Amino acid sequence: MDVKYVEKALKGKACKDCQHFEDTDGGMGKCFGHEVLAKGGCNMFNPKVKGTPSGKGAPKPRIFSKEAFLIAGVPGSGDETGKAWETYMKLEKVSPLKNKIGEEGYEVRMYPAEGPGKIHVGVQVKDASVPAEYKVFFVSAATYAEFEIYPAKGYESSNAVMSKWLEDNAGTYKEALLDGMKYGIEVYDQRFKGNDNPESVVGFLMPIVPAVSEDFMLKIVIEQIKGMEGQIEQFAGAAVSKKAMQGKDEMLAAKDPVKGALWMKEVIDRLDKLADKKTCQEIMAACGHNCHAMNIKDTEELKEMRRLCATEEDFLEKFIQPPGNGARCERDGNTLIQYYTPREYGKSKYGKGIRCYCSLVQALPEGVNASPTYCQCSRAFVQAHWEGVLGRPVKVELGQTALTGSDECKFIIHLK
């Protein structure tokens, strides 16, 4: 949903009356990271709900935005939290961090569909220049709903409150994901007085994003199709574009993801016959560059991580993506291997596997394979991503893809 802001709102519907608003000086405040007038308003208005005193019911969370930051510390298993913190504390004594910011402790918790999950514990640091014994975890910029956990009652004692808040605000917010997994951040600051003290509090940051309606998703699909139609016309001509895209209106009217994916497969099949291989690849590469331009957040975040490292080699050692839910990256000398696992990601997010992260073909039925021409879009996307991160040209080779019948997608990035 597009946010439509006005400088003066109707009575009772001003920013200051909205639960998204964080007051800063009485006349101004922050909403999803943006400075806004307290008397202004927008179409995302959600009235404040009066809470009850801390520890005596279910108060509303504090909603605020936080810039990206680094946590230097120790990774571990979700069922061995104490062990991870013990390892970190010992490490801090032997090799203290000289670039930490504040004394707060952070525990990032990642929740896969099955198993205990993963954690990363430590403190915030200003850059990635830390002793080799530490692992650096990059936390993306996000909007959070902060809840309070009372350790004396148990670390899961506030789960029902969080679930109820999400249910009550389902039309406005949903949980953000990290590598396809739900996650949260426990904050140990001056409020924490030990696990047994009844006044002790641990902050829990739940990352949230605006809920997206089906109409909004349809709008995205329409824009993607228009973009592809334009690229075909640019590289192959209007006549080829018209023939390749036949049946578009009927497909959009059906509003059926499976029918849409099957139609897109037919579009590429027709394109393969109407244009030569080089032209087809140029068309899909242009689509991939456009898609990257609209989904540049991951590139910007990884680019910031690169900036925080003294050298490219240091960056590659610290931030090569470990196996996660949906993607992983491996290094072999001067080559990076980027894997995407849409089937795994789909099972975690939707309860069933998907064939591609592209919304146009993710619902392609199992057993029906698409032309590798379509995957030139992803190859160009990966190339634009890594060139943006490293700030220099790289060559990307298309390996295997889930759309063409493999279990996962594989892209080879040649660094030299």
C-alpha positions in Angstrom: 0.0 0.0 0.0 1.3 3.4 -0.9 1.6 5.9 2.0 -0.3 9.1 1.3 0.8 11.8 3.8 -0.9 15.1 4.6 0.5 17.9 6.8 -2.7 18.4 8.6 -4.9 15.5 9.6 -8.6 15.2 10.6 -9.3 15.5 14.3 -8.4 12.3 16.1 -6.4 10.9 13.2 -3.2 12.8 13.5 0.2 11.2 13.6 0.4 11.9 17.4 -2.8 9.7 17.8 -1.3 6.8 15.8 0.5 3.8 17.3 3.2 4.0 14.6 4.3 7.5 15.8 7.3 8.0 18.0 7.3 11.5 19.6 10.6 13.3 19.5 10.0 16.9 20.6 6.2 17.4 20.8 5.8 18.9 17.4 7.7 16.3 15.4 8.2 12.6 15.5 9.3 9.5 13.6 7.1 7.1 11.7 8.8 4.1 10.0 12.1 6.0 10.2 10.7 9.2 8.6 10.5 12.6 10.3 6.8 13.7 10.3 4.7 16.4 11.9 2.7 15.4 15.0 -0.4 17.1 13.5 0.1 15.4 10.1 -1.5 12.2 9.0 -1.6 9.4 6.5 -3.7 6.5 5.2 -1.7 4.0 7.4 -3.3 5.5 10.6 -3.9 3.0 13.4 -5.1 4.5 16.7 -3.1 4.1 19.8 -4.4 1.5 22.2 -4.2 2.3 25.9 -1.9 -0.1 27.6 -1.7 -1.3 31.2 1.4 -0.8 33.5 4.4 -2.9 32.8 4.0 -6.5 34.0 0.2 -6.1 34.7 -1.4 -7.1 31.5 -0.7 -6.7 27.8 0.6 -3.2 27.0 1.1 -2.2 23.4 4.6 -2.4 22.1 6.8 0.6 21.3 7.2 0.9 17.5 10.4 2.5 16.2 13.0 2.3 13.4 16.6 1.4 13.8 19.4 1.8 11.3 21.5 -1.2 10.3 24.2 -2.3 12.8 26.9 -4.9 13.5 27.0 -7.3 16.4 30.4 -8.9 17.2 30.1 -12.1 19.2 29.5 -15.8 19.0 27.0 -17.9 17.0 25.2 -20.9 18.5 22.2 -23.2 18.6 18.9 -21.9 19.8 18.7 -24.6 22.5 22.2 -23.7 23.9 21.8 -20.0 24.6 23.6 -20.1 27.9 26.6 -21.9 26.3 26.9 -19.2 23.6 26.8 -16.4 26.2 29.4 -18.2 28.4 31.7 -18.5 25.4 31.3 -14.8 24.5 32.0 -13.7 28.1 35.2 -15.7 28.2 36.2 -14.3 24.8 35.6 -10.8 26.0 37.9 -11.2 28.9 40.7 -12.7 26.8 40.4 -10.5 23.8 38.3 -7.4 24.6 36.6 -5.5 21.8 38.0 -2.0 21.3 35.3 -0.7 19.0 32.1 -1.7 20.8 29.2 0.8 21.1 27.6 0.8 24.5 27.3 -2.0 27.1 24.0 -3.5 25.9 24.0 -7.2 25.0 22.2 -8.5 22.0 20.9 -11.9 21.2 19.6 -12.4 17.7 17.3 -15.5 17.5 16.3 -17.1 14.1 13.4 -19.4 14.0 13.3 -22.0 11.2 10.2 -24.2 10.4 11.8 -27.1 12.3 14.6 -27.5 14.9 16.0 -25.3 17.7 17.0 -22.5 15.3 20.2 -20.4 15.4 21.4 -17.5 17.6 24.1 -14.9 17.6 25.1 -13.2 20.9 27.3 -10.3 21.5 27.6 -6.5 21.5 27.2 -3.7 18.9 30.5 -2.6 17.3 31.1 0.4 15.0 32.9 -1.6 12.2 34.0 -5.1 11.4 37.6 -4.6 12.6 37.4 -7.2 15.4 39.8 -10.0 16.5 39.5 -13.1 14.4 37.9 -15.1 17.2 34.7 -13.1 16.9 32.0 -13.5 14.3 30.3 -10.4 13.0 26.6 -10.4 12.4 25.0 -7.8 10.2 21.5 -6.6 11.3 19.5 -4.9 8.6 17.8 -1.6 9.1 14.3 -2.3 10.2 11.1 -1.2 12.0 10.6 -3.0 15.3 7.8 -3.6 17.7 9.5 -3.8 21.1 7.8 -6.0 23.7 9.0 -6.6 27.3 10.0 -10.0 28.6 10.1 -10.7 32.3 12.7 -13.5 32.9 11.4 -14.3 36.3 8.2 -15.5 34.7 10.1 -17.4 31.9 11.5 -16.2 28.6 8.4 -17.4 26.8 5.9 -15.7 29.1 5.3 -12.9 26.7 4.7 -15.0 23.6 0.9 -15.0 23.9 1.0 -11.1 24.1 3.1 -10.9 20.9 0.9 -13.4 19.1 -2.3 -11.5 20.1 -0.8 -8.2 19.0 0.1 -9.7 15.6 -3.4 -11.1 15.3 -5.1 -7.8 16.2 -2.9 -5.9 13.7 -2.8 -8.4 10.9 -4.2 -5.8 8.4 -1.4 -3.4 9.2 1.8 -5.3 10.1 3.4 -8.7 9.5 6.7 -10.1 10.8 9.8 -9.4 8.6 12.0 -12.3 7.6 15.7 -12.9 7.6 16.9 -15.5 5.1 13.3 -16.7 4.9 13.1 -17.2 8.7 11.2 -15.3 11.4 13.6 -13.7 13.8 13.8 -11.5 16.9 16.4 -9.6 18.9 16.6 -9.8 22.7 18.2 -6.6 24.2 20.0 -6.7 27.6 20.4 -3.2 28.8 20.0 -1.3 32.2 16.5 -2.9 32.6 18.0 -6.3 33.0 18.7 -7.2 36.6 19.2 -10.9 36.4 16.9 -13.8 35.6 15.4 -14.2 39.1 14.6 -10.5 39.9 10.8 -9.9 39.3 11.6 -6.3 38.2 14.1 -7.5 35.6 13.2 -6.8 32.0 14.6 -7.9 28.6 13.6 -6.0 25.6 12.4 -8.1 22.6 12.5 -6.5 19.2 10.1 -8.0 16.7 11.0 -6.8 13.1 7.8 -5.8 11.3 6.8 -4.6 7.8 3.5 -3.2 6.5 1.0 -5.9 5.5 0.6 -6.2 1.7 -2.9 -6.8 0.2 -3.6 -9.2 -2.7 -4.5 -6.1 -4.8 -1.1 -4.7 -4.2 0.6 -7.9 -5.2 -1.5 -7.9 -8.4 -0.3 -4.4 -9.1 3.3 -5.6 -8.8 2.7 -8.4 -11.2 1.1 -6.1 -13.7 4.1 -3.7 -13.5 6.5 -6.7 -14.0 4.6 -7.8 -17.1 4.6 -4.3 -18.5 8.3 -4.1 -18.0 9.0 -7.4 -19.8 6.6 -6.4 -22.6 8.6 -3.2 -23.0 12.0 -5.0 -23.1 10.8 -7.4 -25.8 9.6 -4.5 -27.9 12.9 -2.7 -27.4 15.2 -5.6 -28.4 13.0 -7.6 -30.8 10.3 -5.2 -32.0 6.6 -4.5 -31.5 5.4 -7.4 -33.6 7.5 -10.0 -31.6 6.3 -8.4 -28.4 2.6 -8.7 -29.4 2.9 -12.4 -30.4 4.9 -13.4 -27.4 2.6 -11.7 -24.9 -0.7 -13.0 -26.4 -3.3 -14.0 -23.8 -2.0 -11.4 -21.3 -5.4 -9.8 -20.6 -7.1 -13.2 -20.0 -4.3 -14.3 -17.7 -4.6 -11.1 -15.6 -8.3 -11.4 -15.4 -8.1 -14.9 -14.0 -6.0 -13.7 -11.0 -4.6 -17.3 -10.6 -0.9 -17.7 -9.8 -0.7 -21.1 -11.4 -2.3 -20.0 -14.6 -0.1 -16.9 -14.6 3.1 -19.1 -14.2 2.0 -21.4 -17.0 1.2 -18.4 -19.2 4.7 -16.9 -18.6 6.3 -20.3 -19.5 4.4 -20.1 -22.8 5.6 -16.5 -23.3 9.2 -17.5 -23.1 8.6 -20.6 -25.3 7.2 -18.3 -27.9 10.0 -15.8 -27.5 12.6 -18.6 -28.0 11.0 -19.3 -31.4 10.5 -15.6 -32.4 14.0 -14.2 -31.6 17.5 -15.5 -31.7 19.3 -16.7 -28.5 21.4 -13.5 -28.1 18.3 -11.3 -28.3 16.4 -13.4 -25.9 19.3 -13.3 -23.4 19.5 -9.5 -23.8 15.7 -9.1 -23.1 15.8 -11.2 -19.9 19.1 -9.6 -18.7 17.4 -6.2 -19.0 14.4 -7.6 -17.0 16.9 -8.8 -14.3 18.6 -5.3 -14.1 15.2 -3.7 -13.7 14.2 -6.1 -11.0 17.4 -5.5 -9.2 16.8 -1.7 -9.3 13.4 -2.2 -7.6 14.8 -4.7 -5.0 18.1 -3.1 -4.2 17.9 -3.3 -0.4 20.0 -6.4 0.1 22.7 -5.0 -2.2 22.8 -1.7 -0.2 23.1 -3.6 3.0 25.9 -5.9 1.8 27.6 -2.8 0.3 27.5 -1.2 3.7 29.1 -4.3 5.2 31.8 -4.1 2.6 32.4 -0.5 3.6 32.9 -1.5 7.2 35.7 -3.9 6.2 39.3 -2.7 5.4 39.7 -4.9 2.3 37.6 -6.9 0.0 39.3 -10.1 1.2 38.3 -9.2 4.8 34.7 -8.7 3.7 34.6 -12.0 1.9 36.0 -13.9 4.9 33.5 -12.3 7.3 30.3 -12.0 5.4 30.0 -14.8 2.9 26.4 -16.0 3.4 26.3 -19.2 5.5 23.6 -21.8 4.7 20.2 -20.3 5.5 16.6 -20.8 4.6 16.4 -19.9 1.0 20.0 -19.1 0.0 23.7 -19.7 0.7 27.0 -18.6 -0.8 30.2 -20.6 -0.9 33.7 -19.5 -1.9 36.2 -21.4 -4.0 39.3 -19.2 -4.5 38.4 -16.4 -6.9 34.9 -17.8 -7.4 31.7 -17.4 -5.4 28.9 -19.9 -5.8 25.5 -18.4 -5.1 22.8 -20.9 -4.4 19.1 -20.2 -4.2 16.7 -22.8 -2.7 13.2 -21.7 -3.5 11.6 -25.0 -2.7 13.0 -24.9 0.8 12.1 -21.3 1.3 8.5 -21.8 0.0 7.9 -24.7 2.5 9.0 -22.5 5.3 7.0 -19.4 4.3 4.0 -20.9 2.5 3.9 -24.5 3.6 4.8 -25.7 0.1 7.7 -25.3 -2.2 7.9 -22.6 -4.9 9.9 -22.8 -8.2 11.4 -19.3 -8.2 11.6 -16.2 -6.1 10.1 -14.3 -9.1 6.3 -13.7 -8.4 5.6 -14.3 -12.1 6.6 -18.0 -12.1 6.9 -19.1 -8.5 3.7 -21.1 -8.8 4.8 -23.1 -11.8 3.7 -26.7 -11.1 6.2 -29.4 -10.3 7.0 -31.5 -13.4 6.6 -28.5 -15.7 9.9 -26.9 -16.5 10.6 -23.5 -18.1 13.1 -22.6 -20.7 16.6 -21.6 -19.3 16.1 -18.3 -21.2 13.9 -17.1 -18.3 16.7 -17.7 -15.9 18.9 -15.2 -17.7 16.9 -12.7 -15.7 18.2 -14.1 -12.4 21.7 -14.3 -13.8 21.7 -10.6 -14.6 20.1 -9.9 -11.1 23.0 -11.7 -9.4 25.5 -9.9 -11.5 24.0 -6.5 -10.7 23.9 -7.4 -7.0 27.6 -8.4 -6.7 28.8 -5.6 -8.9 26.9 -3.2 -6.6 28.4 -4.8 -3.5 32.0 -4.9 -4.7 31.9 -1.7 -6.7 33.5 -3.4 -9.7 32.6 -5.6 -12.7 32.2 -9.4 -12.2 31.3 -12.2 -14.6 28.3 -14.4 -13.6 27.7 -17.8 -15.2 24.3 -19.5 -15.1 24.6 -23.1 -13.7 21.4 -25.0 -12.8 18.0 -23.6 -11.8 14.9 -24.9 -10.1 12.7 -23.6 -12.9 14.5 -25.9 -15.4 14.2 -29.0 -13.2 17.0 -28.9 -10.6 16.5 -28.9 -6.9 18.2 -25.5 -6.5 19.6 -22.6 -8.5 23.3 -22.2 -8.9 25.2 -19.1 -10.2 29.0 -18.9 -10.5 30.4 -15.5 -9.8 34.0 -15.0 -11.2 35.8 -12.4 -9.1 38.8 -12.3 -11.4 
